[in-house]
Amino acid sequence: MEKKSIKALKIVSTLTLIFIIAGIVLYGIQTYFVFAEDGIKLNSHHGGFKLAWFIADRLLILITAGLLIAFAKNILKSIKSGEIFNRCNVKILFALVIVLPLNTFVGDNVSTICFAEDECSLIITDNPFIYTAVTLLVALLYKLAYDTAEEQKLTV
C-alpha cells in the first residue's frame, strides 16, 4: 500500500477514536443532566419503562462505541503488522450489523418515550433499515477483502 494511503488511514483511524471518545463523554454529560434535572419522570404512568428505555439507549450507545473503538484500534494495529484486513474486524463489522440498527431504533425513540408527559409511542424511521443495509454492505466488502488477502498469502 502506498505511504500516503497508510498515513491517511492512520489519521482517519486516530480521528475516529478521538471523536468516539468525545461522543461518549458528551453522552455521559447529557446523562448526568437528565438525572440531575429529573428529566425522566419516574413517578409518571410509564416511569419504569421510560427509565429502562433510557438505560437501554445508553448501553447500546456504549456497545456501538466499543465496537467502533475496537475496529479502529485493530486497524491501527494491523497497519503496524502490514495486514490491513483481519478476521477480528470482520467479526466486529457483523456485530455492528446487529447492534447499529437496535441502537438507532432505540435512539430514535428516546425523546418520545422518555421525555413525553404521558404518551409512550414508538416511531419507526428508515434509519435502522438504511444503517443495516450500509453496514452489511461494508461488512461483506471487508470480508471479501479479507478473504482475498488471505488467499493471496497462500499463493505467495
C-alpha positions as CSV (number, residue, x, y, z in Angstrom):
1,M,0.0,0.0,0.0
2,E,1.2,3.5,-0.7
3,K,2.7,5.5,2.1
4,K,0.1,8.3,1.6
5,S,-2.8,5.8,1.9
6,I,-1.4,4.3,5.0
7,K,-0.8,7.7,6.5
8,A,-4.4,8.7,5.7
9,L,-5.7,5.5,7.2
10,K,-3.8,6.2,10.4
11,I,-5.1,9.7,10.6
12,V,-8.7,8.7,10.0
13,S,-8.5,5.9,12.5
14,T,-7.0,8.1,15.1
15,L,-9.6,10.9,14.5
16,T,-12.3,8.2,14.7
17,L,-11.0,7.2,18.1
18,I,-10.9,10.8,19.3
19,F,-14.5,11.6,18.0
20,I,-15.9,8.4,19.5
21,I,-14.3,9.1,22.9
22,A,-15.6,12.7,22.7
23,G,-19.0,11.4,21.9
24,I,-19.0,9.1,24.9
25,V,-18.0,12.0,27.2
26,L,-20.8,14.1,25.7
27,Y,-23.4,11.3,26.3
28,G,-22.1,11.0,29.8
29,I,-22.6,14.7,30.5
30,Q,-26.1,14.5,28.9
31,T,-27.0,11.5,31.0
32,Y,-25.9,13.4,34.2
33,F,-28.1,16.3,33.3
34,V,-31.1,14.1,32.5
35,F,-30.9,12.5,36.0
36,A,-29.8,15.7,37.8
37,E,-32.7,17.7,36.5
38,D,-35.3,14.9,36.8
39,G,-35.6,14.7,33.0
40,I,-37.4,11.3,33.2
41,K,-40.4,11.4,35.4
42,L,-40.1,8.1,37.3
43,N,-43.4,8.6,39.1
44,S,-45.3,9.0,35.9
45,H,-47.6,6.3,34.5
46,H,-44.8,4.6,32.5
47,G,-41.8,5.7,34.7
48,G,-40.2,2.3,34.9
49,F,-40.5,1.7,31.2
50,K,-39.1,5.1,30.4
51,L,-36.1,4.5,32.7
52,A,-35.5,1.1,31.2
53,W,-35.7,2.6,27.6
54,F,-33.2,5.3,28.5
55,I,-30.8,2.8,30.1
56,A,-31.1,0.6,27.0
57,D,-30.3,3.6,24.9
58,R,-27.2,4.4,26.9
59,L,-26.0,0.8,26.9
60,L,-26.5,0.4,23.1
61,I,-24.5,3.7,22.6
62,L,-21.7,2.2,24.7
63,I,-21.7,-1.1,22.9
64,T,-21.7,0.6,19.5
65,A,-18.9,2.9,20.6
66,G,-16.9,0.0,22.0
67,L,-17.2,-1.9,18.7
68,L,-16.2,1.1,16.7
69,I,-13.2,1.7,19.0
70,A,-12.1,-1.9,18.7
71,F,-12.4,-1.7,14.9
72,A,-10.3,1.5,14.7
73,K,-7.7,0.1,17.2
74,N,-7.5,-3.1,15.1
75,I,-6.8,-1.1,12.0
76,L,-4.0,0.8,13.7
77,K,-2.5,-2.5,15.0
78,S,-2.9,-4.1,11.6
79,I,-1.1,-1.3,9.9
80,K,2.0,-2.0,12.1
81,S,1.9,-5.7,11.2
82,G,1.3,-5.0,7.5
83,E,-2.1,-6.6,7.3
84,I,-4.9,-4.1,6.8
85,F,-7.7,-6.7,6.7
86,N,-8.1,-9.0,9.7
87,R,-10.6,-11.6,10.9
88,C,-11.4,-9.7,14.1
89,N,-12.6,-6.7,12.2
90,V,-14.8,-8.9,10.0
91,K,-16.5,-10.1,13.2
92,I,-16.8,-6.6,14.6
93,L,-18.5,-5.4,11.4
94,F,-21.0,-8.2,11.5
95,A,-21.7,-7.4,15.2
96,L,-22.3,-3.8,14.2
97,V,-24.9,-5.1,11.6
98,I,-26.9,-6.3,14.6
99,V,-26.2,-3.6,17.2
100,L,-26.3,-0.5,15.0
101,P,-30.0,-0.8,13.9
102,L,-31.0,-1.6,17.5
103,N,-29.1,1.5,18.7
104,T,-30.7,3.6,16.0
105,F,-34.3,2.4,16.7
106,V,-33.9,2.9,20.5
107,G,-32.2,6.3,20.0
108,D,-34.8,7.5,17.5
109,N,-37.5,6.8,20.2
110,V,-35.7,8.1,23.3
111,S,-37.3,11.6,23.2
112,T,-40.8,10.4,22.6
113,I,-40.8,7.6,25.1
114,C,-38.6,9.0,27.9
115,F,-39.5,12.7,27.9
116,A,-43.1,12.8,26.7
117,E,-45.5,13.5,29.6
118,D,-48.0,10.6,29.3
119,E,-47.8,9.0,25.9
120,C,-45.3,6.4,25.0
121,S,-45.5,6.0,21.3
122,L,-42.9,4.3,19.0
123,I,-41.5,6.0,15.9
124,I,-40.3,3.8,13.1
125,T,-38.0,5.7,10.7
126,D,-35.9,4.4,7.8
127,N,-32.7,4.9,9.7
128,P,-32.4,1.4,11.2
129,F,-33.0,-0.2,7.8
130,I,-30.6,2.1,5.9
131,Y,-27.9,1.7,8.6
132,T,-28.3,-2.1,8.5
133,A,-28.1,-2.2,4.7
134,V,-25.0,0.0,4.6
135,T,-23.2,-1.7,7.5
136,L,-24.0,-5.1,5.9
137,L,-22.6,-4.0,2.6
138,V,-19.4,-2.7,4.3
139,A,-19.1,-5.9,6.3
140,L,-19.4,-8.1,3.2
141,L,-16.9,-6.0,1.3
142,Y,-14.5,-6.1,4.2
143,K,-14.9,-9.9,4.4
144,L,-14.3,-10.2,0.7
145,A,-11.1,-8.1,1.0
146,Y,-10.0,-10.2,4.0
147,D,-10.6,-13.4,2.1
148,T,-8.7,-12.1,-0.9
149,A,-5.8,-11.0,1.2
150,E,-5.7,-14.5,2.9
151,E,-5.9,-16.2,-0.5
152,Q,-3.0,-14.0,-1.8
153,K,-0.9,-15.0,1.3
154,L,-1.4,-18.7,0.4
155,T,-0.4,-18.0,-3.3
156,V,2.9,-16.4,-2.3
